[in-house]
Amino acid sequence: NAGVTQTPKFQVLKTGQSMTLQCAQDMNHEYMSWYRQDPGMGLRLIHYSVGAGITDQGEVPNGYNVSRSTTEDFPLRLLSAAPSQTSVYFCASSYAPLAGGYPVETQYFGPGTRLLVL
Amino acid sequence: TQLLEQSPQFLSIQEGENLTVYCNSSSVFSSLQWYRQEPGEGPVLLVTVVTGGEVKKLKRLTFQFGDARKDSSLHITAAQTGDTGLYLCAGAGDSGAGSYQLTFGKGTKLSVIP
């Protein structure tokens, strides 16, 4: 299994440009999510999906769109890039096996996309 | 909003020393996880703790979940240079779809000096 794959690894954009960050997983996980990681801010949830056709907003959704047409793919779209979106973006997929009667989320992260917006 | 505070933010120690990293919240979590992240890579899950008071050991790493399920600690015995990295704690919500959403702390950056 390849796990979670992300493309591209690096990207430089000009302000106002749009682009799509790709994420794919081959573990048949229902739940997928996108995070951004900034120095001193930790990982912040952008959008997530609990299954194909279902998406919802996380903590910092503004300026980003997502869709989930298949279980495997969860692309993140930047509509009009801004310098504030310079960050490292991580995609994750997860499942929740039961332990002690509770679902225990187990997340697998991709290697990240480093984005610079000029 | 559930918040997780990690301390210390930075830690630099000599190889062979012991250390403890803390993760605290005012909220109750159904489970809490610890990840390690190396430069240029995504976080990798180390352990999940579920039961209040639970202690789990992973070689030289000992993880503990607080009795009230609001806090956790990570203790490393005889640190090695390979332990260097960013340690993140993350708490899972306590019901329904919220159990899939993780709240992350800001991390503790550990440097182990030879």
HADDOCK unambig.tbl for C-alpha pairs under 7 A between the chains (distance, minus, plus):
assign (segid A and resid 40 and name CA) (segid B and resid 106 and name CA) 6.40 0.50 0.50
assign (segid A and resid 41 and name CA) (segid B and resid 106 and name CA) 5.72 0.50 0.50
assign (segid A and resid 42 and name CA) (segid B and resid 104 and name CA) 6.74 0.50 0.50
assign (segid A and resid 42 and name CA) (segid B and resid 105 and name CA) 6.24 0.50 0.50
assign (segid A and resid 42 and name CA) (segid B and resid 106 and name CA) 3.95 0.50 0.50
assign (segid A and resid 42 and name CA) (segid B and resid 107 and name CA) 6.43 0.50 0.50
assign (segid A and resid 43 and name CA) (segid B and resid 104 and name CA) 6.07 0.50 0.50
assign (segid A and resid 90 and name CA) (segid B and resid 42 and name CA) 6.93 0.50 0.50
assign (segid A and resid 103 and name CA) (segid B and resid 99 and name CA) 6.96 0.50 0.50
assign (segid A and resid 104 and name CA) (segid B and resid 31 and name CA) 6.52 0.50 0.50
assign (segid A and resid 105 and name CA) (segid B and resid 100 and name CA) 5.87 0.50 0.50
assign (segid A and resid 109 and name CA) (segid B and resid 42 and name CA) 5.51 0.50 0.50
assign (segid A and resid 109 and name CA) (segid B and resid 43 and name CA) 6.16 0.50 0.50
assign (segid A and resid 109 and name CA) (segid B and resid 44 and name CA) 6.99 0.50 0.50
assign (segid A and resid 110 and name CA) (segid B and resid 42 and name CA) 5.73 0.50 0.50
assign (segid A and resid 111 and name CA) (segid B and resid 41 and name CA) 4.90 0.50 0.50
assign (segid A and resid 111 and name CA) (segid B and resid 42 and name CA) 4.70 0.50 0.50
assign (segid A and resid 112 and name CA) (segid B and resid 41 and name CA) 6.64 0.50 0.50
assign (segid A and resid 112 and name CA) (segid B and resid 42 and name CA) 6.12 0.50 0.50
